[in-house]
């Protein structure tokens, strides 16, 4: 019996997602018996990238964010890459989807540039977080306390800096998804 049996985790991503930041947490959720679902801006597939420039694999979309109901998911993962979160933070439905998890106090995990969507959602004020170093000013300007650490957990919000931190990130993703809603 896995730690995440019966739990469904939304992975919100678009074209340009850093492939390892999608696939490694996805596998961690599956290994623990959880069901990951890819939520994106459009039907079809999204294009993964490696190091933000080299084309990687494509991934089938399970549901568009405009049709996704946050109530159907126990948690949210926001993979990074440079292009992916930039597209998500520009989409009203994606921003509202992410905001709804934070407001419901469900576990949310964001890596690399993934926190950009949370900045746009206006939900990082007062949170202790990390990210890819180039967006630390964006997080600070939005009211977050930015720290340069491998992984940071703040009341169900998990953040990490880059693919280098995936082992620690995936471990905390599973842990926080197990804990569920935070009071």
N, C-alpha and C positions, 0 to 999 in steps of 0.2 A: 504494500500500500504506500503510495507516494504522499509526500507532504502537501501537495497541491491537488489531490484527487477532488474532482467536482468543482474546481475553480477554473474560470475562463479569464484570460488576460488579453486585453486589447493591446496591440502594437500599432501605434499611429505613425505612419511613414508614407513618404512620397518618393518620386524619382530622385535619385541622387543620395539615397540613404547609404551611409557607410555600412557596407555589407556585414562585416564582423559584428558591428554594434546591433544589427538586427538578428543575425543567425545565432550568435552565442547565447544571449539571454533567452531566445526562442527555445533552443535546445535545453537550456537549464530548466525552463518551465515544463517542457515535455518530459524530461528525465524524472521530475517529481510528480508526474501524473496530471499536470495541468493542461488545459487546452488553450494554446495561443491562437489568436485570430488577427489577421492583417486588415486593418482599417486604413483606407486611403481616400484621396480626393476624387478619384475616378475609378470606374470599373476596369477590369482587365488585369494588367500586370504593372509592377513598378520595377524600375531599373536600379540595381545596386551598383555601388562603386567601391573601389579600393583606393584609399589615400586621396579621396575626393576627385580623382581624375581618370583612373583606369576603369573601364567598364567591367562590371562583375556580372553576376547572375541576375535573372529576372525572378520576381516572386508574385504569385497569384494573389489578387486582392479578394478577401472574403466578403467585405461589405464597404460601401462608400460611407464616409463620415456623415454625409447628409442623411443617410438611412440608418445609421448606427444609434442604438439606444444605450447610453451609459449604464442604465440599470441592468443590462445583460452581462456586464463585466465586473469582475472582482478587483481589478487593478488595471493600471495603464503603464506601458513602457514607451518612452520617447527616444528612439535611437537618434544618433547624430549624423555626422557628415555636414558639410557646409550648405549644400543646395537644399537638402530635404527639409530641415527646420525653417529655412528661409521661405520655402513654399508654404509650409504649414502655418506659419505665423501670419501669412498674408490671406489666409482663408478663414472667414468668419465661423464656419461650421467646425473647423478643426480647433480653433481657439476656444470656442464654447464647449466642445467635447472635452478638451483638456481641463478647462476651468471646472466643469461639473464634477470631475473626479476629486479635485482639490477641495471643492466646497462640500462634497459628501465625505471627506476625510478618508477616502479609499487610498490604498497605496499607489504611489506614482514614482516611476524611476526614469531619470533622464541622464543621458551621457553625452559628452562632447559639446556640440552646439544644440543638442536637444532642449536645454532649458530656455532657449529663445521663445518657444511656444508658450511657456509658462510666464515669461516676462510680458508677452503680448496679452496674456490672459489676466494680468494684474494680480497674480497670486503668490509672488515671491517676497513681498515686503515682510521683514522680520525673520525670514528663514535663513538658516546657515546652509550654504551650498558650495559646490565646486562645479567646474565646467572646463571646457577647453580654455586656456588662458586668454585667448583673444576676445572672449565675450565677458570677461570679468567686470569690465566697466559697465556694460549693459545691465548685469545683475546688480551691481552696487547702485547704479542709478535708479533701479527699480525697487531698492530698499533691502536687498539681500545682503547678508554678511558673507562675502566670498572668501574661501580659504583654499590653499593649494595642498590638497590631500587626495589620496588615491580614491577614497570613497567616503561620502558624508551621508549620514542618516539624520533627518530632522522630522520627527513625528510622522513617519510613514513616507517621507519624501527622500528618495535615494538619488544621489548625484555622483557622477564620476567624470574624470577629465578626458580620457581618450581610450583607444583600443588597448593601450598598455595596461589599463586598469580593469580589463574585462573579467578576470578571475574574481577579484574582490567585488566588482559590481554585480556579477551574476549571483554570487553567494548572498549578497544583501537583497537582491531582487526577490529571490526565493524566500528568504527570511521574512521580509516585510509582507509579501503576498500571503504567507502563512498566518501572520498576525491579523491581517484583514483591516477592517475599519478602525481608525485611531480616534479615541475619544477627544 
